[in-house]
Amino acid sequence: MSVTRIILEHVNFEWTILGLKRFLDYWYEGRSVDEMAELFNRPAEEVLLLMIDFSKRGKIKERPNGVGANDPMYIKKSVMMAKKRELRKLFEDQLVYYACPSSDFIWCERDIIAFREMWQDHEPIRHIANRLARKVDDILLLILDQAELGRIQPRKGGVFGKEDKQHEKKKHPVAI
């Protein structure tokens, strides 16, 4: 029998409407994940999870330096106001918004160990997801969890692993 584990159980996934609006401002101002974490007085992992969630939902645009500091991005005032109004829909049935609501945080220890081996072998994130029959987003969350616990270390190629050859050609690779 395999032991199951809930990953990122200490993370606060709750965001208020004001927090989400500020996040949009900070994103388009070009602030880094670390700057935002300091401004929100929250761990960087919580801000990063919101970035992943908003990116997946199409609420933020890709930036040349990803989660690092960027030049401010121009966005029309009317477009920003529309984006902020659109955020209200995330609160229809609840007082707070939970980042990554459809993600699976339950993992069996056997899969976590297999993940660590594939990570060390520089397997690309998509291959890891396929081999573990999980969504790429679930693997991203596991990467955060395992890195925070010190079970995995940064690797050449980051999440792309062996696939990073195609990303090295970009002038400004996007960090995930």
N, C-alpha and C positions, 0 to 999 in steps of 0.2 A: 504494500500500500504506500502510495506516494504522499508526502506531506504537502499541504497547500499553504500558500502564503499570500497575504494581501500586501501589494506594493504601495508605496507612497502614502501609507495610512496616516502619517503625521502631517501631511500637507493640507493647507486650508485652500479649498477649491472655490470658496464663496467670494463673489464680487458684487458690489453694489452698482447701481446705475451710474453714480458719480465716479466710481473707480473705473468703470468701463469707458466713460467719456474721457477721463483724464488719460487713460491708456492710449486711446486713439490720438489725442493731442501729442503725447510723448512719442508715439510711433512715427507720426509724420514730422515731428520736430527733429527726428534722427537720433533720439536718445538710445543708448545701449541698454541691454537687459540689466546690467549692474547699476546704471544710473536710475533706471525705473525702480528697481528693487529698493534702492536707497530712498527715493522719493515716496514710494508707497509704504516704506518701513516694513517690507515683507522679504522673505528669502527669494533669491533669484529664481529658484526652481518654480515658485508659484507664478511669477511673472512669465517665465518661459512656457509654462503650461497654458497660460492664457494666450500667448503668442501662437502656440501650436494650434489651439482651438480656433482662434480667430483666423488664422491662415487657412485652415481646413474649411471654414465657413465662408471664405472669400471676403472677410470684413477688412482685411489689411492687404496692402500691395507688397510684393517682394521688394526688398531693398538690396542694393549692391553689396553691402557688408553684413547682410543678415541681421543677427542679433547684436552685432557690435555697433559702435557709434557710426552714424551716417550723416551725410549732409541733409539738411531739411528737404523734404519733398513738397513740391508745390501741390496744393489741393485747393480748388475753388471753395470759397466760404460757403456757398450754397450746397456744394457736394458734401462738405464736412457736416453741415447742419442736417442734411438728409441722412447721413450715416449715423449720426447721433440719435435722430428721431427713430430710426430703424431699430436701434438697440432696445427700445421699449418692448418690442415683440418678444424679446428674450425673457421678459418678466411677467408674461400674461398670467400664469398660474402660481407664481411664487414671488416672495419678497426679495430674494437674492438670486444671482445667477451662479450656476455651478459650471466651471470650466470642464471640458472633456466629458460631457454627460454620457456619451455612448461608449466610452472606453471600458475595457475589461481589466480590472486591477487584481484579479485572482489568478495566481500562477501556481503550478505544481513545482516542487523543488527539482524534479528531474528535468523539466524544461528550462528552469533557471540555470542549472548546471550546463545543459546543452548550449544555451545561449552564451554563457561565459567562454566555452570552448570555441564556438564559432567567432565570437568577438576577438579572441586571441589569435585566431587564424585569419583575421582580417576579412571575414566574409562580409559582403555588402548587406546592408540592412534589408533589402528586398529578398535576398536569398534566405536570410535568417527568418524573416516573416513567413516565407513559403514553407521552409522546413519545419517550422513550429506550428504551422496552420493558424497564424495570427495575422491581424492587420498591422501594417507598418506603424500606425499610431501607437498600438500596444507595445511594440518593440521600442519606440522612442521613450515611452514612459518607463519601461524596464531599464533602459540605458540610464535614465535620470536616477532611478532608484539604486541601481547597482553602483553607479559612479559615486553617489552620495554615501553609500555604505563602504566605499573603498574596495569593492570586489572586482571592479574593472578599472583600467587606466586609459587615459586618452591614447589614441592610436593614429598612426599615419593614415590619412585618408578619412579620418573621422567616421561618421556613420556610413559613408560610402565605401569604406574599406578598399578592397582590391579594385573596385569600379572607379576610383578617384581619377584615373587617367583622363576620362572625358571631362571631368570638372576642373582639372588643372589648366585646360586650354582657355577657360573663361578668364576674362580680364579681372572680374570681380566675383569670385565664387561666393555663393550664398551659404552662410553657416546655418546649421540646424541645431 
